[in-house]
Amino acid sequence: MTMSRPTMALLLAVLAGLFTFPFYGGEFYVEMMAEMMILGIFAMSLDLLIGFTGLISFGHAAFFGFAGYMLAIVTPESEPIAIWWALPVCLAAVAVAALVIGWFSVRTSGIYFIMITLAFAQMMYYYFNENQDLGGSDGKFISWDPMVAIGDWQLLDLSDLTTLYYVCFGSLIFVYLLLTVMLNAPFGQVIRGIRANENRTRALGFATFRYKLVSFVIAGTLAGFAGFLEAVRTDFANPAYLGWHESGLVMMFVILGGMGTLYGPALGALILGLLKSEMQDYIERVNLVMGFFVIAVVLFLPHGVAGLVERLGRPKATDDGEAAP
Amino acid sequence: MDIATFLIQVLNGVQYGFMLFLVASGLTLVFGIMGIINLAHGAFYMFGAYVVYWLTDYTGSLTLGVLLGLPLVIVLGLVIERFAISYLYKRDHLYQVLLTYGLILILNEAQLEIWGTNFYSVPKPDLLSGSIPLTENLDYPVYRLFISVVCLAIVAALYLVIGRTRLGMMIRAGASDREMAQAMGINISRLFAIVFALGVALAAFSGMIGAPISSVFPGMGDQILIISFVVVVIGGIGSVKGAFIGAMVIGLADTFGKVLVPEFASIVIYAVMALVLLWRPQGLFGKA
């Protein structure tokens, strides 16, 4: 992935801002930024599918919400669960769900894939929405944050806001680096090949079904990781997190930020999240504005913010001998 | 389950299937002919239901409500086609999904602004409010039969219009090769506007005639949209015949699912879809 110099500068500025934020941000905004970073992880995981593999999943929120429910299920009423248990179990459950759904969905393509992923996500949504043991449509309260400790020695207190903030910040960077390494590895070249031309990739001898399925499972599991963090942050598993409004929202992050760039979708989550929460104070019908905003982005900014930044950066790139657009 | 209950369930399933077909046919037509995936389809269904509630309340007659309301919703659909959908014809499905998702947000908020969060019911017309006795203690409402008859009539009309008329010929030509049809002198943008209006009309009309048996409530459009997707995917996207078969399968599966395995009722239809896709990934009548 090549990144122009202004983009790099912008990203470093954002990172520096995020790193120092808890020192001056104030509790309300620190909490909010933690959420935005979680959504950033969620958006990057979807970018792996949309922007790199060419699979337009419209049911990605299913994994996000499912991980939250898994945490609610494994956390006992009376005491916290060790994160060394909780996280692997939740992620494994999400990965299995992604494997099953992916196994059905990935054999289809285009519009079928969109509709099938949506239908499976709705199926999971209805399951949790109607399951009274898990609180039905009210969702389920998670009584304890997972414990990060070795023996009796507590490493991190996840109920502390600043700690949680830095956990989210570290996770965001970790997931970004993980995906970058993966995408630069041969695996990444193959899935990009699938996006560009699946038949040709298959003709080259790659079992494209398997590559797409693996990509789907990784993306689902990372979405589950984001969902796990969100459940830790809110202490709550909510059926709405599995719903298609959430899937549409994360897709919106990806497009607004610029698909196929990884950092773009995370930026998209940040921008849209801030916009939405700022508007909430002034406007009663936020979704109305959001709707028009979505349409405007589709019509006028199809390559997203990342595309815009890259375009602004391009004239400078000619100095380095690259052709002007 | 005795034979009378069984028959009633079959009737219910078939009638539900007809309703589903009416909604799903609009979705599949718009996709098959225009290549547009329209998530806002359910929102037009919802608007149909609300408009007919409002007009029936005002005029006191469901027939008048439908006759006055349908053009209103169609005009709304045409405006949306002109100012938003028409820019999407050559764009990727991803953008179509997003833009129509934006439309849902707007239309849902508009519904809340105009009609609020209350549930409403629409009275059946007097003429059709009776029921037919089947056995001593079981009877079947006339209105449900009426819906099935109307749906059958619309199936036949659709079949005739698309298969036998000049407009239908143009629609089929536009669907199979857009550029060539245009070169032959067909005004594609007007044709697409007509098709989109037809899709909107089908969705809104289903919402209207369905209003007396299911109440009118916020979010009803989202619900029907997802089920229509399942129907369309089973039948094969773009195939009207497939939508019909898919609607019947889902109508019956859902009705019997609710009776036989009530705790899993909401999952049955998705399981049916998964099975069909395992067997035929492109749906029953879809082109690979």
Chai-1 contact restraints between the chains, C-beta under 6 A:
chainA,res_idxA,chainB,res_idxB,connection_type,confidence,min_distance_angstrom,max_distance_angstrom,comment,restraint_id
A,I56,B,L94,contact,1.0,0.0,6.0,A-B,restraint_1
A,F104,B,A274,contact,1.0,0.0,6.0,A-B,restraint_2
A,R107,B,P281,contact,1.0,0.0,6.0,A-B,restraint_3
A,T108,B,P281,contact,1.0,0.0,6.0,A-B,restraint_4
A,I111,B,I37,contact,1.0,0.0,6.0,A-B,restraint_5
A,I111,B,H93,contact,1.0,0.0,6.0,A-B,restraint_6
A,I111,B,I237,contact,1.0,0.0,6.0,A-B,restraint_7
A,M115,B,F229,contact,1.0,0.0,6.0,A-B,restraint_8
A,M115,B,V233,contact,1.0,0.0,6.0,A-B,restraint_9
A,A119,B,F229,contact,1.0,0.0,6.0,A-B,restraint_10
A,A119,B,V230,contact,1.0,0.0,6.0,A-B,restraint_11
A,A119,B,Y270,contact,1.0,0.0,6.0,A-B,restraint_12
A,A119,B,M273,contact,1.0,0.0,6.0,A-B,restraint_13
A,Q122,B,I226,contact,1.0,0.0,6.0,A-B,restraint_14
A,M123,B,I267,contact,1.0,0.0,6.0,A-B,restraint_15
A,M123,B,Y270,contact,1.0,0.0,6.0,A-B,restraint_16
A,Y126,B,S266,contact,1.0,0.0,6.0,A-B,restraint_17
A,G248,B,Y101,contact,1.0,0.0,6.0,A-B,restraint_18
A,I255,B,L98,contact,1.0,0.0,6.0,A-B,restraint_19
A,R285,B,E109,contact,1.0,0.0,6.0,A-B,restraint_20
A,N287,B,L105,contact,1.0,0.0,6.0,A-B,restraint_21
A,N287,B,E109,contact,1.0,0.0,6.0,A-B,restraint_22
A,L288,B,I106,contact,1.0,0.0,6.0,A-B,restraint_23
A,L288,B,E109,contact,1.0,0.0,6.0,A-B,restraint_24
A,M290,B,L105,contact,1.0,0.0,6.0,A-B,restraint_25
A,G291,B,G102,contact,1.0,0.0,6.0,A-B,restraint_26
A,G291,B,L105,contact,1.0,0.0,6.0,A-B,restraint_27
A,G291,B,I106,contact,1.0,0.0,6.0,A-B,restraint_28
A,V294,B,L98,contact,1.0,0.0,6.0,A-B,restraint_29
A,V294,B,G102,contact,1.0,0.0,6.0,A-B,restraint_30
A,I295,B,L99,contact,1.0,0.0,6.0,A-B,restraint_31
A,I295,B,G102,contact,1.0,0.0,6.0,A-B,restraint_32
A,V298,B,Y95,contact,1.0,0.0,6.0,A-B,restraint_33
A,V298,B,L98,contact,1.0,0.0,6.0,A-B,restraint_34
A,V298,B,L99,contact,1.0,0.0,6.0,A-B,restraint_35
A,L299,B,Y87,contact,1.0,0.0,6.0,A-B,restraint_36
